[in-house]
Amino acid sequence: MSLNLDQNLAISRLCKEILLTQENIYSVLSLNKNGRAIESQFARDRILSQMNKSEIEMLCMQRTLQTSLGMDYDELVGPLNCITIERETVFEFLFPYSEGVIFVICDLDVIPRYLSKKILFIIREFEWRSKNLIYKQI
């Protein structure tokens, strides 16, 4: 099995694990550094299912750019862990990670700080496992 295939399977498992973390999560997308969705998992999605393909692509690119701009101040104020966006009907969470950005959309019935810490822990565990996988194959 190639490292690329292993990495893609790992990202798929990461998205699924995040989705299963909370029943109020509608969708989890892994976006590459160019803002393209490389993996997505959905449960009761009522947001992205109402958008056409170009609207989803534009939203993903915007969220990636937003995260990238937020990381411009990492050296001054510390690394960016999460961006939380509260809308009238949903929360959006953006988590930078080695492959790009994890974009999570969920119901307002979550405790944002608690959920973001839980997801951040899952992502950090994924990063640790990925790093060890790379070292084992070298």
Contacts in CASP RR format, 6 or more apart in sequence:
PFRMAT RR
TARGET T0000
AUTHOR 0000-0000-0000
METHOD contacts of the structure
MODEL  1
MSLNLDQNLAISRLCKEILLTQENIYSVLSLNKNGRAIESQFARDRILSQ
MNKSEIEMLCMQRTLQTSLGMDYDELVGPLNCITIERETVFEFLFPYSEG
VIFVICDLDVIPRYLSKKILFIIREFEWRSKNLIYKQI
3 133 0 8 1.000
3 134 0 8 1.000
3 137 0 8 1.000
6 133 0 8 1.000
7 99 0 8 1.000
7 130 0 8 1.000
7 133 0 8 1.000
8 38 0 8 1.000
8 39 0 8 1.000
10 126 0 8 1.000
10 129 0 8 1.000
10 130 0 8 1.000
10 133 0 8 1.000
11 30 0 8 1.000
11 38 0 8 1.000
11 39 0 8 1.000
11 99 0 8 1.000
12 39 0 8 1.000
12 41 0 8 1.000
14 30 0 8 1.000
14 39 0 8 1.000
14 102 0 8 1.000
14 122 0 8 1.000
14 123 0 8 1.000
14 126 0 8 1.000
15 28 0 8 1.000
15 29 0 8 1.000
15 30 0 8 1.000
15 39 0 8 1.000
15 40 0 8 1.000
15 41 0 8 1.000
15 102 0 8 1.000
16 28 0 8 1.000
16 41 0 8 1.000
17 122 0 8 1.000
18 25 0 8 1.000
18 28 0 8 1.000
18 41 0 8 1.000
18 102 0 8 1.000
18 104 0 8 1.000
18 119 0 8 1.000
18 122 0 8 1.000
18 123 0 8 1.000
19 25 0 8 1.000
19 27 0 8 1.000
19 28 0 8 1.000
19 41 0 8 1.000
19 42 0 8 1.000
19 43 0 8 1.000
21 115 0 8 1.000
21 118 0 8 1.000
21 119 0 8 1.000
21 122 0 8 1.000
22 106 0 8 1.000
22 110 0 8 1.000
22 115 0 8 1.000
22 118 0 8 1.000
23 43 0 8 1.000
24 106 0 8 1.000
24 107 0 8 1.000
24 109 0 8 1.000
24 110 0 8 1.000
25 43 0 8 1.000
25 104 0 8 1.000
25 105 0 8 1.000
25 106 0 8 1.000
25 107 0 8 1.000
25 110 0 8 1.000
26 42 0 8 1.000
26 43 0 8 1.000
26 44 0 8 1.000
26 45 0 8 1.000
26 46 0 8 1.000
26 47 0 8 1.000
26 48 0 8 1.000
26 90 0 8 1.000
26 105 0 8 1.000
26 106 0 8 1.000
26 107 0 8 1.000
27 40 0 8 1.000
27 41 0 8 1.000
27 42 0 8 1.000
27 43 0 8 1.000
27 45 0 8 1.000
27 47 0 8 1.000
27 48 0 8 1.000
27 103 0 8 1.000
27 104 0 8 1.000
27 105 0 8 1.000
28 40 0 8 1.000
28 41 0 8 1.000
28 102 0 8 1.000
28 103 0 8 1.000
28 104 0 8 1.000
29 37 0 8 1.000
29 39 0 8 1.000
29 40 0 8 1.000
29 41 0 8 1.000
29 60 0 8 1.000
29 102 0 8 1.000
29 103 0 8 1.000
29 104 0 8 1.000
30 37 0 8 1.000
30 38 0 8 1.000
30 39 0 8 1.000
30 40 0 8 1.000
30 99 0 8 1.000
30 100 0 8 1.000
30 101 0 8 1.000
30 102 0 8 1.000
30 103 0 8 1.000
31 37 0 8 1.000
31 38 0 8 1.000
31 60 0 8 1.000
31 63 0 8 1.000
31 64 0 8 1.000
31 100 0 8 1.000
31 101 0 8 1.000
31 102 0 8 1.000
31 103 0 8 1.000
32 38 0 8 1.000
32 64 0 8 1.000
32 99 0 8 1.000
32 100 0 8 1.000
33 64 0 8 1.000
33 68 0 8 1.000
33 99 0 8 1.000
33 100 0 8 1.000
34 61 0 8 1.000
34 64 0 8 1.000
35 60 0 8 1.000
35 61 0 8 1.000
35 63 0 8 1.000
35 64 0 8 1.000
35 65 0 8 1.000
35 100 0 8 1.000
35 101 0 8 1.000
36 57 0 8 1.000
36 60 0 8 1.000
36 61 0 8 1.000
37 56 0 8 1.000
37 57 0 8 1.000
37 60 0 8 1.000
38 99 0 8 1.000
42 48 0 8 1.000
42 49 0 8 1.000
45 105 0 8 1.000
47 89 0 8 1.000
47 90 0 8 1.000
47 105 0 8 1.000
48 56 0 8 1.000
48 59 0 8 1.000
48 105 0 8 1.000
51 59 0 8 1.000
60 103 0 8 1.000
63 92 0 8 1.000
63 94 0 8 1.000
63 101 0 8 1.000
63 103 0 8 1.000
64 100 0 8 1.000
64 101 0 8 1.000
66 83 0 8 1.000
66 94 0 8 1.000
67 80 0 8 1.000
67 83 0 8 1.000
67 94 0 8 1.000
67 96 0 8 1.000
67 100 0 8 1.000
67 101 0 8 1.000
70 80 0 8 1.000
70 83 0 8 1.000
71 79 0 8 1.000
71 80 0 8 1.000
71 96 0 8 1.000
73 80 0 8 1.000
74 80 0 8 1.000
80 96 0 8 1.000
81 95 0 8 1.000
81 116 0 8 1.000
81 120 0 8 1.000
82 93 0 8 1.000
82 94 0 8 1.000
82 95 0 8 1.000
82 116 0 8 1.000
82 119 0 8 1.000
82 120 0 8 1.000
83 93 0 8 1.000
83 94 0 8 1.000
84 91 0 8 1.000
84 92 0 8 1.000
84 93 0 8 1.000
84 94 0 8 1.000
84 112 0 8 1.000
84 116 0 8 1.000
85 91 0 8 1.000
85 92 0 8 1.000
85 93 0 8 1.000
85 94 0 8 1.000
86 108 0 8 1.000
86 112 0 8 1.000
89 108 0 8 1.000
90 105 0 8 1.000
90 106 0 8 1.000
90 107 0 8 1.000
90 108 0 8 1.000
91 105 0 8 1.000
91 106 0 8 1.000
91 107 0 8 1.000
91 108 0 8 1.000
91 110 0 8 1.000
91 112 0 8 1.000
91 115 0 8 1.000
92 103 0 8 1.000
92 104 0 8 1.000
92 105 0 8 1.000
93 102 0 8 1.000
93 103 0 8 1.000
93 104 0 8 1.000
93 105 0 8 1.000
93 106 0 8 1.000
93 112 0 8 1.000
93 115 0 8 1.000
93 116 0 8 1.000
93 119 0 8 1.000
94 101 0 8 1.000
94 102 0 8 1.000
94 103 0 8 1.000
94 104 0 8 1.000
95 101 0 8 1.000
95 102 0 8 1.000
95 104 0 8 1.000
95 116 0 8 1.000
95 119 0 8 1.000
95 120 0 8 1.000
95 123 0 8 1.000
97 123 0 8 1.000
97 126 0 8 1.000
97 127 0 8 1.000
98 127 0 8 1.000
98 130 0 8 1.000
102 119 0 8 1.000
102 123 0 8 1.000
104 119 0 8 1.000
106 115 0 8 1.000
END
